[in-house]
């Protein structure tokens, strides 16, 4: 119901993704006349495919815990997270028929493992609050007069009058889902500064060709450390990664891409045995070699490495595969240990916006009121989610940004 001190307004929301749907339902719940414009026929297409179709809703952590995983402008998001953090997200969906579960690393998913359940819950939220959803409408221009919004013009010339506009168009990643970067252009046209955009949380192609030999191999509990071409370390994390036909992917690679995707020649070092220091790992190798003393080198690494990775590692050590393990020297063993602790690939380039999960860059946060998401330049204009210059690592944090900023905008129009 509309609060007594609220003035009923015409609110137009551009974009039917996570932050747009949250903003629409929230604003509608306050009694405003809300119209949501979506360029696709289907609402929530990017949400449908998020988390490989499972939808990693948020991360079950505190506000400081959320802030630690924000890669860009964490302080800007503090107010939003305190108003609508992980606990509020979990409660929101649980109360609306989407029970959730917390998995490794605090990642929260629907119990059903179906992203569609999340989309349907948000659509029901909008329906309950009388939001008019208009699909297959492409917003072309924000109408502004006297420093305040007056409406949205669609590409067919129709103007949707508005006392408030929430720009929730998303970024430029996964363009097949309707994310074309239109929001950046519209915001810029009315005077906002756009921080140059680039793809992030994106798979990386490598200069080395050997990853194709082990494509499909997933590594768990390894540490990835990323270095810029000049040797500066910029990221390090324990987690999961994947070898592909073009290079590397998986959670820790995607997070590392935030720092190295635009820096060809950057180095990724994989510690295959992060729980062991060099001396401990050498002792482990000695024990394995004693256990397999009658075998050749290529057949003595089965307890240390995934089967398909053994030929690659063996070749990179320079130790002939047919060498009997009892003939391997201390120096050769040292080379093996160093390789297991520093298996290295070199970044050639990223896979670009087509495969990026999120976009870095967007509307300058200095021009947005962090307490309301309202523009400081144009009265009645609000920006949410990926259209803002905010981003996070993998693990549910980017969707949490969408829920929090969408809620804050919906509450403040």
N, C-alpha and C positions, 0 to 999 in steps of 0.2 A: 504493500500500500504506500501511497505517497505520504511523505512526512509533511507535517503542517507547515513547516517553513520552506518547503520546496515549491518552486514555481513550475507549473507544467510547461514543458518545452517540446519543440519538434527537434528530435535528435536523429541525425543521419550518420550511420556507421558504414564506412567503406572497408569491406573485407570480411568474409565469413570464416576466418580461421580461428585459432584458439583465443587470441586476445579480443578479436571482434565479437565472437559469440559470448564471451564472458562479459564484455562491456555492454552488449545489447541486452542481455537478460537482466543485468544489474540495473541499468538505466530504466528499463521497462518496469522493473520491480519497484521503482520509486515513483511510478505514475506518469512518466514522460511518454510522449508519442514517438515510438522508436521505429525507424525504417533501416533495415540492413541491406546494403547493396553488395551483391556478389557476382563477379564476372563469370564464374563457372555455373553450369547447370546443377552440379552437386555441391552441397555445402560441406566444408571441412575436409577437402580432398587431401591436403598435406597431413592433417591429423590422422587420417585413415591409414597412411603408410608409415607414420612415425614409430620408432622403436621396432622396425621390421613388422609392422602391423599389430604390435602389442601395446604401443603407446606408453612410454616411460613418463608418467604424469608429473612427477616431481622427485625430489630426493628427501628422504625422511631425516631431516637435520634441523638445527636451529638457524636463526637468522645469521649469526656469525658464521655458521657452517655454510650457508648459502653464499654469503659474501666472499668467502675464501675461494669459491669455485667460479666467481665472475671474473672473466678475463678483461672486460672493459667497463670502467665506470661503476664499480661496486657501490660507492658511496651514494651515487645518484639513486640507486634502487633501494636504499635502506628504508626509507619511509614506506615504500610499497610493500616490502617484505614484512615490515612490522604490522601493517594493516592486513596483509593477506600472504602469509608465509606457507610453509609446507604443511603445518598442522591444519590451517584453514583449507588448503587445497584438498587434503585427505578427507576432512569433515564434509566439505562441499559435495564431493562425488559420492562418498559413502551414504550421505543423507538423500542422495538422488538416485539410489539404486545401483551404484557401481562400487561394490566392495573391493577393497584393494589389498595388496600384499607387498611386503618389503623384501627385496632380494639383496644379493651381495652388493656391497658398496652403498647401501641405503637407497637403491633405486626402487621406485614405487610403480607398480603395474596394476591394472585391473586383475582381479582374481581369474576372470574369464580369459585373460590374455587377448582380448579383442578390442582393438582401437575403436571399432565401430560403436561399442557400448558407450565410450566416452563421447563420441559425436552425437549419438542419439540422446544422451543425457543433457547435453548442452542445447540441442534443438528443443527438447521438452521444456527446459528452463526458459527459453525464449518464447515458446508457445504459451506457457503458463503466464508469462508477463506481457502478453499481447504484442510481441514484436512482429512487425510486418517484414518478412524476408522476401526480397525481390532478386531472384537469380537471373543470370545471363544479362546483367547490366554492367557495362564498363564505364566507370567514373572517369571523366576526362579532365575536369577542372574544378577547383574550389572557387566558389563565388564569394568575394569579399568586398565590403563597402564600409568606409569609415572606420577601418581597423578592426572590423568584426565580421564573422562569417554570416552569409545570408542563404547559402544553398550549395548544392552540388550539381554540376552539369554533366550529364551522361553523353556518351559519344553519339547518341542519336538525337541530341539537342534538347532532350527533356531535362528540365531543371527540378530538382527535389529541394523545396524550401527547407531551411534549417536555422534554428537558433543556436545549435551546437553541432559540430562535426567531430567524429572520432575517426582518425586516420589509422586503420588497422590492416593495411594492405600487405604486410609481411615484407620479406626481403626480395632478393633476386635469385635465390637458390631454388633448385627443383622447378624450373620454369614450366615444366609440363603440368604442374599442379595449379598454375595460375599466378605464381609469384613472378612478376615481370619487372619489379622495381618502379612501378607507376607512382607509388606513394612518395618516393624521393623527388621525382619530377614535380608533382603537385605541391609538395611542401616548399620546394625551392622557388616555384613560381610566385608564391605569396611572401617570399622574403627570407625563408629559413636557409641556414647554412647546412650543406650536406657534406659530411665527412666522407671522403672517397671510399667507395664500397669495394670489397673483395671477398672471395669465397673463403669459408672456414669450416672446420669439422669436415674436412674433405680428404678422400684417399690420395695417396701420393705415388707418383711414378718414380722409379729409381733408375740411375744410370747403369747399375749392375743388372745383368740379365738372369742371374741365377735364381731370383725369386720365382720365375716361371716354372722352374723345376720342382718347386715345393708348393705350387699354388694350391690353395685349399687347406694348407696346414695352419692350424690355430695354436697359438702359444698362450698359456695361462701362467699367471704369477711370474711374469718376467718384468724387468725394469727397462724402460725406454728413456734414453737421455738424448735430447736434441741439441745440436750445436750449430750456430750460424757459420757461414763460410770462413769467417775470421777466427773461429774457435770458441766464440762466446757461448757458454751454456745458457739455454733459454727455457728449458722445460725438462722435467724428469718425473716419472710416475711408474708405479707398479700396477700391472693390470694385464689385459688381454690384447692380443694383436693377431693379425691374419696376413699370410702371404697370398698374393694374387698374381694373375698373369701379367700385370703391368708393374707390380711393386708391392706396396704394403697398405693395409687398412686395419680396421678394428679400433676399439675405443681409445687406447692410448695413442695410437697413430693419429686418429682424428683430432684429439686434443692437442697433440704436438703440432699439427698442421696450422693451428692458430698463429704460431710463431715462425714457421719455416716455409709455408706454402709459396710465399712470394720471394723466396731467397734460394734460387737454384744453387746447388753446390753445398747446401747445408748437409750435415752429417747426422744420421740416426744410429746411436749405439745401443745394441740390445744385450742386456745382461741376462743370459739364459739361466743363471744360478744365483739370483740375488741374495739368497739366504746363506751363501758361503763366501768367505773372503778367499783370496788367492791361495793361501796356505791350506785352508780347509778343503778347497776344491782339488788342489793337487793331491792331498791325502786321499780324497775320494777316488781320484783317477788311479792312483797307485793300487788301491783296494780292488777296483774294477779290473785293472790289468792283471792283478794276481788271480782274480776269480776266472778270468778268461785267458790265462797264460798260454794256452795252446792254440789260441786263435790268431788270425791276422787282424791288423789294425781295424779294417773296415767292419769286422764282425765283433768288435769288442766294445762298441759304443752304445749298445742297445739299452743299457740301464741309464744312460746319460741324456739321450736325445730321441725325439720322434724318429721312427724308422726312415721316413722319406728325407729327413734333414741330414742324415748321417753321410751320404755321399758328398753333399755340398760342403759340410764342415770338414770332412776328411780331405777334400781337394784343396780347400782354403788353407789348411795347415801346411800343405806341401809335403806331408808324410805319405810315401807310397802306400796305397791301400793294402798291398800284400805283405807289408812289413809285419813279422811276428811281434806281438806286443812285448815279449820279453827282450826284444832287441831295441825297443824305442828308448832313446837317450833322455836324460834329464832336460836337455835343451829343447828337444822335440815336445816333451811333455809340457814344458813351460809355454811353448807356442800354442799348444792345444788349450791350456788353461786360459791364456790371454784371449783366445778366440771365443771361448765359451762365455767369458766375461765382457767381451767387447765385439760382438758380431756386428759388423757395420754395413750400412747401405747409404748411398748418396742420393739426395733428392734431385731429381731431374726437373719435375714440375708437378703441379697439382692436377686433379681431374676436372677442375673448374666448377663453375656454378651449376652445371648440369648434374653433378653428383655431390655437391656441397649440401650439408644439412642446414647450415645457417649462413647469414651474411654479416660480415663485419663492416662497420661504417653506418652512415645514415644521418638522421636529423641530429644536429649538435645538441647534446644534453644541456649545455649552458643556456639554451634558448627555451627550455621546458621547465616548468615548475615541478620539482620532484614530488611535492606533496599532493598534487592534483593531476598531473600529466597534461595540464593546459599550457598552450603556447604562451610565451611571454611577449610575443610579437602580435599575434592575432587573437582577439577575444573570441572565445567560443570554439577554438580549434584545439583538439586533444590528440596526442600521438601515443600509440601503444605498441608493445611487442617489438618485432624485428625492424620496423621502420625507424626506430630509435637507434642511436649509436651505442648500443649495449649488447654484450654477448657473453656466453659462458662456455665452459667445457662440457663434455658429455656426462650424462648421468641424471637427466631430468631437469637440469637447471634452466635450460632455455625455455622449456614449457612453463616453468615456475615464473620466469620473467613475464611470459605472456599472460598467465592468470592474474598475477599481481598488478601489472600495469593496466590490464583491461578492467579489473575490478575497481581500481582507483579512479580511472576515467569515468566509468559508469556511475560511481558514487558521487562524482563531483560536477557532472554536467548540470 
